[in-house]
Amino acid sequence: LMSALPGFTVITPADATEVEAAVRAMVSLAGPCYLRLYRSPTPVVHNGECRFILGKAEAMRQGNAASIIACGSMVSTALAAADKLASEGVNCLVLNMHTLKPLDEDAIVRAALETGAIVTAEEHYIYGGLGSLVSQVVGRECPVPMEMVALRGYAESGKPEPLLEKYGLTAADVEKAVRRVLKRKG
């Protein structure tokens, strides 16, 4: 929703290390910025140095079977799914799309061209979030099969882990989405 507002920068960090880097980047911005944080601790995905560049996606895994583009707390989920798939010989490119606005459209186009299939993963309503933003770029520049792992409707509040499972936001759900998109890829 915030990405639809003119002039806003929208950042969704994957872990505490990236939060620190994002805050440092925000200090230099002239306009308004929205920093979306997860309420519970998230797994560390940046061991040591975090190469945070505002508006530039970060490749977390290399692969050519499909692309998994994730943001926020779902980056660790996407990495877990990619690791499981890699153990079966399905190597996925995983992009950490920490900046939703400005969006790294070049990284999305490269991912689509290199892998021919995209899965987005986010803890956000399916409309107006990462999946919507990525699908706009893919539809305009290089149509490929896509799946979106996201909230499909109103979500209740509660302890995160059971809710992630209830609403289909787990590594197993990302794996299933990759398998579905690979079938459509052909």
C-alpha positions as CSV (number, residue, x, y, z in Angstrom):
1,L,0.0,0.0,0.0
2,M,2.8,2.5,0.9
3,S,4.4,1.9,-2.5
4,A,1.4,3.5,-4.2
5,L,2.0,6.8,-2.4
6,P,4.0,9.3,-4.5
7,G,7.5,10.2,-3.3
8,F,7.8,7.4,-0.7
9,T,10.7,5.1,-0.4
10,V,9.6,1.7,0.9
11,I,12.1,-0.7,2.6
12,T,11.5,-4.1,4.0
13,P,14.7,-5.5,5.6
14,A,15.3,-9.2,5.9
15,D,17.1,-9.2,9.3
16,A,18.5,-7.1,12.1
17,T,21.7,-6.5,10.2
18,E,19.8,-5.2,7.2
19,V,17.6,-3.0,9.4
20,E,20.8,-1.2,10.6
21,A,22.0,-0.7,7.0
22,A,18.6,0.5,5.9
23,V,18.4,3.1,8.7
24,R,21.8,4.4,7.7
25,A,20.6,4.7,4.1
26,M,17.4,6.4,5.2
27,V,19.3,9.2,6.9
28,S,20.5,10.5,3.5
29,L,17.0,10.5,1.9
30,A,15.3,13.8,1.3
31,G,11.7,12.5,1.1
32,P,9.5,10.3,3.3
33,C,10.5,6.7,3.9
34,Y,8.5,3.7,5.2
35,L,10.5,1.0,6.9
36,R,8.4,-2.2,7.3
37,L,9.6,-4.3,10.3
38,Y,8.5,-7.7,11.5
39,R,7.4,-7.8,15.1
40,S,9.3,-11.1,16.1
41,P,13.0,-11.7,15.8
42,T,13.9,-13.0,12.3
43,P,16.7,-15.5,11.4
44,V,20.0,-13.9,10.4
45,V,20.5,-14.1,6.7
46,H,23.5,-11.8,6.5
47,N,26.5,-13.4,8.2
48,G,28.8,-10.5,8.8
49,E,28.7,-7.8,6.2
50,C,25.5,-6.6,4.7
51,R,25.9,-5.0,1.2
52,F,22.7,-2.9,1.4
53,I,22.2,-0.6,-1.6
54,L,19.0,1.3,-1.7
55,G,16.9,0.2,-4.7
56,K,19.1,-2.8,-5.6
57,A,18.1,-6.4,-5.0
58,E,20.6,-8.7,-3.4
59,A,21.2,-12.2,-4.8
60,M,21.3,-14.6,-1.9
61,R,21.5,-17.8,-3.9
62,Q,22.4,-18.6,-7.5
63,G,20.4,-20.9,-9.7
64,N,18.6,-21.2,-13.0
65,A,15.6,-23.5,-12.4
66,A,13.4,-20.6,-11.1
67,S,13.7,-17.3,-9.3
68,I,12.4,-16.8,-5.8
69,I,12.0,-13.1,-5.1
70,A,11.3,-12.4,-1.4
71,C,11.2,-9.5,1.0
72,G,11.4,-9.0,4.7
73,S,11.1,-12.0,7.0
74,M,10.2,-14.2,4.0
75,V,13.8,-14.0,2.7
76,S,14.9,-16.6,5.3
77,T,11.8,-18.7,4.3
78,A,12.8,-18.4,0.7
79,L,16.4,-19.5,1.5
80,A,15.1,-22.5,3.4
81,A,12.9,-23.5,0.5
82,A,15.8,-23.0,-2.0
83,D,18.1,-25.1,0.1
84,K,15.5,-28.0,0.2
85,L,14.9,-27.7,-3.5
86,A,18.7,-27.7,-4.2
87,S,19.1,-30.9,-2.2
88,E,16.8,-32.4,-4.9
89,G,18.8,-30.9,-7.8
90,V,16.5,-27.9,-8.3
91,N,18.7,-24.8,-8.0
92,C,16.8,-21.5,-7.6
93,L,18.0,-17.9,-7.8
94,V,16.9,-16.2,-4.6
95,L,16.7,-12.4,-4.6
96,N,16.3,-10.3,-1.5
97,M,14.1,-7.4,-2.7
98,H,14.6,-5.3,0.4
99,T,13.6,-2.1,-1.4
100,L,10.1,-2.1,-2.8
101,K,10.3,1.5,-4.0
102,P,12.3,2.3,-5.9
103,L,12.0,-1.3,-7.2
104,D,15.0,-3.0,-8.9
105,E,13.3,-3.7,-12.2
106,D,16.5,-4.6,-13.9
107,A,17.1,-7.4,-11.4
108,I,13.5,-8.7,-12.0
109,V,14.0,-8.7,-15.7
110,R,17.3,-10.5,-15.4
111,A,15.8,-13.1,-13.1
112,A,12.9,-13.7,-15.5
113,L,15.2,-14.0,-18.5
114,E,17.7,-16.2,-16.7
115,T,15.3,-18.7,-15.1
116,G,12.0,-18.3,-17.0
117,A,9.8,-18.6,-13.9
118,I,9.3,-16.5,-10.8
119,V,7.9,-17.1,-7.3
120,T,7.4,-14.1,-5.0
121,A,7.2,-14.6,-1.2
122,E,6.0,-11.9,1.2
123,E,4.1,-11.5,4.4
124,H,1.7,-9.1,2.9
125,Y,-1.7,-9.1,1.2
126,I,-1.4,-10.4,-2.3
127,Y,-2.7,-7.2,-3.8
128,G,-0.4,-4.1,-3.8
129,G,2.7,-5.8,-2.4
130,L,5.9,-7.4,-3.8
131,G,4.0,-9.9,-6.0
132,S,1.9,-7.2,-7.6
133,L,5.0,-5.0,-8.2
134,V,7.0,-7.9,-9.7
135,S,4.1,-9.0,-11.9
136,Q,3.8,-5.5,-13.4
137,V,7.4,-5.6,-14.5
138,V,7.2,-9.2,-15.7
139,G,4.0,-8.6,-17.7
140,R,5.4,-5.5,-19.3
141,E,9.0,-6.6,-20.0
142,C,9.3,-10.4,-20.2
143,P,6.2,-12.5,-19.4
144,V,7.1,-15.7,-17.6
145,P,5.0,-18.1,-15.4
146,M,4.6,-16.6,-11.9
147,E,3.3,-17.8,-8.5
148,M,2.8,-15.6,-5.4
149,V,3.1,-16.8,-1.8
150,A,1.2,-14.1,0.1
151,L,-1.8,-13.5,2.2
152,R,-5.0,-14.1,0.3
153,G,-7.4,-12.3,2.6
154,Y,-7.8,-10.8,6.0
155,A,-5.4,-12.4,8.5
156,E,-6.1,-12.7,12.2
157,S,-3.6,-11.7,14.9
158,G,-1.7,-14.1,17.1
159,K,1.6,-16.0,17.5
160,P,3.5,-15.7,14.2
161,E,4.6,-19.4,13.6
162,P,1.1,-20.9,13.7
163,L,-0.3,-18.1,11.6
164,L,2.5,-18.5,9.0
165,E,1.4,-22.1,8.6
166,K,-2.3,-21.3,8.6
167,Y,-1.9,-18.7,5.8
168,G,0.5,-20.7,3.7
169,L,3.7,-18.6,4.3
170,T,6.2,-21.4,5.1
171,A,9.2,-22.8,3.3
172,A,7.1,-25.8,2.3
173,D,4.6,-23.4,0.7
174,V,7.3,-21.6,-1.2
175,E,8.6,-25.1,-2.4
176,K,5.1,-26.0,-3.6
177,A,4.9,-22.7,-5.5
178,V,8.2,-23.4,-7.2
179,R,7.1,-26.8,-8.2
180,R,3.8,-25.4,-9.6
181,V,5.6,-22.7,-11.6
182,L,8.1,-25.2,-13.0
183,K,5.3,-27.3,-14.3
184,R,3.9,-24.3,-16.2
185,K,7.4,-23.3,-17.4
186,G,7.5,-26.6,-19.2
